[in-house]
Amino acid sequence: MIKLYIMTQKGYDVLKGLIERKYNSLISCVVSARDKGLEKDFYDDIKHLCVSNSIKFYDKSENINTDFNCAIAVSWRWIINEVDNLIVLHDSILPKYRGFAPLVNSLKNGESEIGVTALFASNEYDKGDIICSYKLNITYPVSIEKAINLISDCYINCVDFIFLTISTGKVLPTIKQDDSQATYSLWLNEDDYKIDWSQDSYSIERFVNAVGWPYSGAFTTDGIEFIKVVAVEVIDDVTIENRTPGKIIFINDGYPVVVCGKGLIRIKSALTASGKNFLPLKKFRTRFI
């Protein structure tokens, strides 16, 4: 029997995939929790899927007493101490991007491949032996929402491999990680969602797309007002004698064009702190900082 610790859309997609593959009888229970950092955390969806398929569901805060042989954690945010055979699904191609927000940081950096790795938990995060991994190619621009949907199959393939191996009585394969190839991905706080206009336009476009829905989104300020930047696009650069990142250089069809460290960005959608449309821009002589 396998216990599932799952959260967010990634966990929901995994659970749905297992149910579609008729693995219900192998699921001991599902444990989930809310994620206040997401606009939609899929907690209620996960709970409803469990109830409608007669799978035991527990909130993280409840006292859980079920029998299981191993556990799988998907998009889980807390340390799980009470499980010896704990398998973690990590959304990077390990040993690259060990740590936090690996998919977000992969997209920010413009990686050509994204993927998911299933590994045994260890004392140091994401250093355990690899069971399997699946990856895919990606092209830009791409939103984080689309990327999550794309790697959903990678998650499901990993869990399908684990369940199939266990259900047939086989031993899960393991591969040692090459620590010399490891990179690390840091956790994100509110400051990390602020746009750095000194970067080049393509980096800024990737950044805005990488931290958009279901995350809280990129933001900037005009020195007075908080502005949530929802959608942008790169446009052709021009020669600027006194390039100053963050300044508005043009208004195109009502959309402001912002000077970047290299290149130009057109803001297509932006909101105020209260959720009202920030566009069309009211003051041309504006500099975002």
Backbone torsions as a table, in degrees:
resi	resn	phi	psi	omega
1	MET	NA	142.6	-175.0
2	ILE	-121.4	128.9	178.1
3	LYS	-95.4	135.5	-177.7
4	LEU	-111.7	125.7	169.2
5	TYR	-104.7	105.4	-173.2
6	ILE	-134.1	146.8	177.1
7	MET	-144.0	164.6	171.7
8	THR	60.6	-174.6	-178.2
9	GLN	-61.7	-34.4	-179.5
10	LYS	-61.3	-45.1	177.7
11	GLY	-65.5	-40.0	178.2
12	TYR	-61.4	-45.6	-179.5
13	ASP	-62.7	-38.9	178.2
14	VAL	-63.6	-48.0	-180.0
15	LEU	-60.9	-44.8	178.9
16	LYS	-60.6	-42.5	179.1
17	GLY	-63.8	-39.0	178.1
18	LEU	-65.6	-40.7	179.1
19	ILE	-65.4	-42.1	179.0
20	GLU	-63.2	-28.3	-179.9
21	ARG	-93.0	10.1	174.3
22	LYS	64.2	39.0	178.1
23	TYR	-98.1	14.4	-176.5
24	ASN	-51.6	-43.2	-173.6
25	SER	-67.1	-16.7	179.9
26	LEU	-92.1	-7.4	-178.3
27	ILE	-89.6	113.7	178.9
28	SER	-67.4	-49.1	177.2
29	CYS	-169.6	169.3	176.5
30	VAL	-120.7	130.7	175.3
31	VAL	-114.8	132.5	-179.5
32	SER	-138.9	173.8	-180.0
33	ALA	-156.4	158.4	178.4
34	ARG	-81.6	152.8	177.3
35	ASP	-125.1	102.4	-176.2
36	LYS	-70.2	-12.4	-179.9
37	GLY	-81.8	-5.7	-179.7
38	LEU	-111.7	145.3	176.7
39	GLU	-68.7	-32.2	173.6
40	LYS	-136.3	118.2	-174.1
41	ASP	-103.6	-3.5	175.5
42	PHE	66.3	13.0	179.0
43	TYR	-60.4	-51.1	-178.6
44	ASP	-64.5	-35.3	179.1
45	ASP	-65.3	-42.3	178.9
46	ILE	-63.9	-44.8	180.0
47	LYS	-61.9	-45.0	-179.6
48	HIS	-63.3	-39.8	179.5
49	LEU	-63.6	-39.1	177.4
50	CYS	-65.4	-49.7	-177.5
51	VAL	-60.2	-43.9	-176.6
52	SER	-72.5	-13.0	179.2
53	ASN	-118.8	18.0	175.5
54	SER	56.7	41.5	176.2
55	ILE	-107.4	132.2	-179.3
56	LYS	-61.9	131.2	-179.4
57	PHE	-122.3	135.2	176.8
58	TYR	-132.8	143.8	167.9
59	ASP	-80.8	151.8	-179.6
60	LYS	-54.3	-31.0	-175.8
61	SER	-78.0	-11.7	-175.9
62	GLU	-84.1	159.6	174.6
63	ASN	-81.1	114.4	-173.2
64	ILE	-105.7	125.0	-178.4
65	ASN	-135.4	85.5	179.0
66	THR	-135.4	153.3	177.7
67	ASP	-85.1	139.1	177.1
68	PHE	-159.6	157.5	-179.9
69	ASN	-97.6	-33.2	176.0
70	CYS	-153.5	169.8	-179.0
71	ALA	-132.4	151.7	177.5
72	ILE	-125.2	131.4	179.2
73	ALA	-112.3	127.1	179.2
74	VAL	-125.3	118.7	177.0
75	SER	60.5	30.3	-177.0
76	TRP	-87.6	141.5	-171.3
77	ARG	-106.2	-3.5	-174.4
78	TRP	-121.7	158.3	176.4
79	ILE	-71.7	135.1	178.1
80	ILE	-110.1	107.0	-173.7
81	ASN	-92.9	-25.8	-167.9
82	GLU	-88.2	8.5	-175.9
83	VAL	-117.2	125.9	177.0
84	ASP	-80.3	-50.8	179.7
85	ASN	-94.3	79.5	-178.6
86	LEU	-108.3	125.5	178.1
87	ILE	-108.8	131.2	-179.2
88	VAL	-112.4	136.7	172.3
89	LEU	-102.4	121.9	-172.8
90	HIS	-120.1	129.2	-173.6
91	ASP	-88.3	63.3	167.0
92	SER	-153.6	169.6	176.3
93	ILE	-94.3	90.0	-176.5
94	LEU	-62.0	146.9	15.0
95	PRO	-88.6	10.4	176.7
96	LYS	-76.0	142.8	175.0
97	TYR	61.3	45.4	168.4
98	ARG	-64.6	146.8	174.7
99	GLY	110.4	-134.8	-166.3
100	PHE	-107.7	150.4	175.9
101	ALA	46.2	47.1	-175.8
102	PRO	-64.6	-37.4	-179.2
103	LEU	-68.4	-43.8	178.1
104	VAL	-58.1	-47.8	-177.8
105	ASN	-70.4	-30.9	175.2
106	SER	-63.3	-42.9	180.0
107	LEU	-69.5	-40.1	177.0
108	LYS	-58.5	-37.1	-177.2
109	ASN	-85.5	-4.3	177.2
110	GLY	73.0	32.7	178.5
111	GLU	-60.8	142.0	-179.0
112	SER	-82.5	-16.6	178.2
113	GLU	-128.8	141.5	170.2
114	ILE	-128.9	163.4	-179.0
115	GLY	-177.6	-170.2	-177.0
116	VAL	-134.8	138.8	177.7
117	THR	-121.3	133.2	171.7
118	ALA	-100.1	128.7	-177.0
119	LEU	-145.7	157.8	173.5
120	PHE	-77.5	137.2	179.3
121	ALA	-64.7	149.8	178.7
122	SER	-138.1	175.1	-179.9
123	ASN	-64.8	-32.6	176.0
124	GLU	-103.8	134.2	-168.6
125	TYR	-64.0	133.0	174.1
126	ASP	62.5	27.3	177.8
127	LYS	-107.4	1.3	-176.3
128	GLY	-70.1	171.9	179.3
129	ASP	-67.2	139.0	-179.0
130	ILE	-83.0	134.3	176.1
131	ILE	-92.2	-49.1	178.7
132	CYS	-163.7	163.8	175.1
133	SER	-150.7	150.5	177.3
134	TYR	-134.5	142.3	-177.1
135	LYS	-141.3	167.7	178.5
136	LEU	-150.8	158.0	176.9
137	ASN	-82.9	151.9	-178.3
138	ILE	-139.5	146.3	177.7
139	THR	-120.7	155.6	-176.3
140	TYR	-113.6	153.7	1.5
141	PRO	-75.0	149.5	177.7
142	VAL	-147.8	138.1	179.2
143	SER	-83.7	157.5	176.1
144	ILE	-63.0	-35.3	178.4
145	GLU	-60.5	-45.4	179.1
146	LYS	-66.5	-39.6	-179.8
147	ALA	-62.6	-40.1	177.7
148	ILE	-62.0	-42.3	178.1
149	ASN	-64.1	-38.3	-178.7
150	LEU	-66.5	-43.2	-177.3
151	ILE	-82.5	-1.0	176.4
152	SER	-55.5	-41.6	179.2
153	ASP	-64.1	-34.5	177.9
154	CYS	-64.4	-42.7	176.4
155	TYR	-60.1	-49.9	-176.8
156	ILE	-63.5	-39.8	178.7
157	ASN	-62.8	-40.7	178.1
158	CYS	-61.6	-49.1	-177.7
159	VAL	-68.8	-36.9	177.2
160	ASP	-60.7	-42.3	177.9
161	PHE	-62.3	-42.8	-179.4
162	ILE	-65.1	-48.9	-178.8
163	PHE	-64.0	-41.5	179.8
164	LEU	-64.3	-42.1	179.8
165	THR	-63.5	-47.0	-179.2
166	ILE	-66.5	-41.1	-176.6
167	SER	-67.4	-24.0	178.8
168	THR	-96.4	8.5	175.1
169	GLY	77.4	14.0	-179.4
170	LYS	-90.2	162.2	178.1
171	VAL	-90.9	134.8	179.6
172	LEU	-66.0	133.4	178.8
173	PRO	-72.3	154.3	177.8
174	THR	-136.9	142.8	177.9
175	ILE	-130.3	129.2	177.4
176	LYS	-67.8	142.0	176.5
177	GLN	-80.7	148.7	174.8
178	ASP	-89.4	98.6	-175.5
179	ASP	-62.1	-23.8	-179.4
180	SER	-69.9	-16.7	179.7
181	GLN	-100.6	4.9	-173.5
182	ALA	-74.9	142.6	167.6
183	THR	-129.1	163.3	-175.9
184	TYR	-126.4	146.6	-177.4
185	SER	-119.0	120.8	-175.1
186	LEU	-80.1	156.1	174.2
187	TRP	-69.2	155.6	-176.7
188	LEU	-109.8	140.7	170.6
189	ASN	-121.9	-173.7	-173.5
190	GLU	-59.4	-37.0	-178.7
191	ASP	-63.6	-26.4	-177.1
192	ASP	-75.4	-5.6	178.6
193	TYR	-95.2	1.3	-178.9
194	LYS	-83.9	135.5	-179.4
195	ILE	-73.8	133.1	174.5
196	ASP	-101.3	100.4	-174.8
197	TRP	-70.0	-10.2	177.3
198	SER	-76.4	-12.3	176.5
199	GLN	-76.0	169.5	178.6
200	ASP	-76.1	160.3	-172.3
201	SER	-61.9	-37.2	-179.2
202	TYR	-69.2	-36.6	176.3
203	SER	-64.4	-40.3	179.9
204	ILE	-67.5	-41.2	177.3
205	GLU	-60.6	-45.3	178.6
206	ARG	-62.4	-40.2	-179.7
207	PHE	-62.0	-49.1	-180.0
208	VAL	-59.2	-42.7	179.7
209	ASN	-69.1	-32.9	-175.3
210	ALA	-73.8	-27.5	-176.1
211	VAL	-110.5	14.6	178.3
212	GLY	-77.0	-168.0	-177.3
213	TRP	-52.2	133.0	14.5
214	PRO	-88.2	4.6	174.7
215	TYR	-80.1	175.1	-171.5
216	SER	-74.2	-18.6	172.8
217	GLY	99.1	156.4	178.5
218	ALA	-71.8	152.7	177.4
219	PHE	-143.5	161.8	173.4
220	THR	-144.3	-177.3	177.1
221	THR	-147.4	150.7	175.1
222	ASP	-95.9	16.0	-177.7
223	GLY	94.9	-14.7	-179.7
224	ILE	-125.0	-47.8	-170.3
225	GLU	-114.2	141.8	172.3
226	PHE	-75.6	133.4	-178.7
227	ILE	-130.5	119.2	175.5
228	LYS	-87.3	118.5	-178.3
229	VAL	-92.7	114.0	-172.8
230	VAL	-92.7	-42.8	-175.7
231	ALA	-145.8	137.7	178.8
232	VAL	-139.4	167.2	171.4
233	GLU	-147.7	147.8	177.9
234	VAL	-78.7	135.7	172.9
235	ILE	-125.9	165.4	-175.6
236	ASP	-60.1	139.5	179.9
237	ASP	-76.4	160.9	172.8
238	VAL	-128.5	164.7	177.7
239	THR	-78.8	121.5	-179.4
240	ILE	-118.8	119.9	-175.5
241	GLU	-67.8	-36.9	-179.2
242	ASN	-123.5	64.6	-174.7
243	ARG	-57.6	123.1	179.0
244	THR	-130.1	101.5	-178.1
245	PRO	-55.3	135.9	178.1
246	GLY	100.7	-18.4	-179.4
247	LYS	-78.3	146.7	173.9
248	ILE	-79.0	130.9	178.4
249	ILE	-109.3	-33.8	179.6
250	PHE	-140.0	161.9	165.4
251	ILE	-119.1	113.5	-179.1
252	ASN	-109.0	112.7	-180.0
253	ASP	52.7	35.1	178.6
254	GLY	89.0	-5.0	-178.4
255	TYR	-102.5	130.5	179.9
256	PRO	-73.4	140.8	174.9
257	VAL	-105.9	123.3	-172.2
258	VAL	-107.3	137.2	176.2
259	VAL	-75.8	129.8	177.0
260	CYS	-108.4	174.3	176.5
261	GLY	-55.0	-37.4	172.1
262	LYS	-145.3	124.3	179.6
263	GLY	93.0	-179.5	-178.4
264	LEU	-130.0	148.6	178.2
265	ILE	-125.4	132.3	171.7
266	ARG	-100.3	125.2	176.9
267	ILE	-83.9	118.2	-176.3
268	LYS	-95.8	-25.1	-179.2
269	SER	-153.2	133.1	179.1
270	ALA	-153.3	149.9	-177.4
271	LEU	-127.5	153.0	172.6
272	THR	-81.4	175.1	179.7
273	ALA	-60.7	-28.4	-179.8
274	SER	-86.3	-1.1	177.8
275	GLY	92.4	6.1	178.6
276	LYS	-85.1	155.1	178.0
277	ASN	-62.3	129.4	176.9
278	PHE	-83.1	-25.9	-179.0
279	LEU	-96.3	152.9	2.2
280	PRO	-71.5	152.3	-177.6
281	LEU	-63.4	131.5	-176.1
282	LYS	-84.0	-29.1	-176.2
283	LYS	-127.5	118.4	-177.4
284	PHE	-64.2	-45.0	-177.9
285	ARG	-78.3	75.2	-177.6
286	THR	-123.6	140.4	171.8
287	ARG	-126.1	124.6	176.9
288	PHE	-85.2	137.3	-178.7
289	ILE	-130.3	NA	NA
